Amino acid sequence: MRFVALIVLLIPVFLAGVGIKWMRDVIFNVQLFPFPNLTLQFISGLLLFILGLGFIGGFIFHRDKKNGKVADRFLKNKEATND
């Protein structure tokens, strides 16, 4: 089960790395095949980077929240859920 979790976490890391590469290629004026122009390549790279980083950040936040390692303002108030 831990191996599957590792694979699930490596996919967004890989996608974020591809996004960084696409943005770097725009800086060096290297246009890749599926993109008709450099602007679309940069926007796609930025989107992949943000989505990959957001997924990893959300995973770490959720894990820390479950273990009680976040600030009190992020913990749910149990009394408020009974309303």
Helices and strands as residue ranges (DSSP letters): H 2-27, H 38-66, G 72-74, G 80-82
